[in-house]
Amino acid sequence: METEIKNDDVDSSQESHVEKKEKSDTKLLVVNKEVVVPGQVLAEGMDYLPSHGTYRQKNKIIANRLGLVTLEGKVIKTIPMNGRYLPKKYDVIIGRVIDILMSGWRLDINSAYSAVLNVKEAGNMRYGSKSDLTKVYRLGDFIFCKITNVTSQNLVDVSSQGQGFRRLYGGRVIYVGTHKVPRIIGKKGSMVNMIKQATGCKVVVGQNGVVWIQSEDPKAEILTVRTIKIIEQESHISGLTDRVKSFLEKETGKSLEIATDEHEHEHEDEGRGN
């Protein structure tokens, strides 16, 4: 007995076969927070979408920089592990005076580009005059300020006007990877506040990767530096907040509390990798 096969059935069977093949060809070749290098294939197939730090080549998603893989649903991106700061308007940063101009100061902002603080944007001109700008800021001074403008030619203007912006006296300055700054600060400042609570240090974190630490106790400053370095080195490992808390409690003998927002935020990040 012969069975009649309709064309519709054949077409449907072929389409089903193609769909199954495409699905089977989809492969995720990395795990969340894995370190990858430029040119490394992260996924194959069309199920995943490329984002920052990645690109598609035919049916493959490839990394275009050294960084950490971040998976957000079907979206794949990489977070750079190195590279100098790229200035952005409204960022709050720490700059170092490297030159005194006719109408202001030039600052090193840990970037390929320097910034200019104009006299009109200096928050404490009442302490000096335009004829003697060294009475306001001197060579080598560190200034906590904000970026007010970045031109298409990467000319950067900053201002030290506003609450909290000022010259940073004494203390010590360290440099961290700019892409680690959000982890050092924590959600709503929770991580840096925990460090301040434990060590008693004043800590100012610039979004350009410059961190100022000041205390009357040199040991407290050293502990703060060690803590920040731990965060910088282990920011891609799950459970960071708990590890930092345990480290500080052991070193100081204090009982610390983790801000609920920070704890929930970290576990959300961990969950995205599962």
Secondary structure, 3 states (H helix, E strand, C coil): CCCCCCHHHHHHHHHHHHHHHHHHHCEECCCCCCEECCCCEEEECCCCEECCCEEEECCEEEECCCEEEEEECCEEEEEECCCCECCCCCCEEEEEEEEECCCEEEEECCECCCEEEEHHHCCCHHHCECCEHHHCCCCCCEEEEEEEEECCCCCEEEECCCCCCEEECCCEEEECCHHHHHHHHCHHHHHHHHHHHHHCCEEEECCCCEEEEECCCHHHHHHHHHHHHHHHHHCCCCCHHHHHHHHHHHHHCCCCCCCHHHHHHHHHHHHHCC
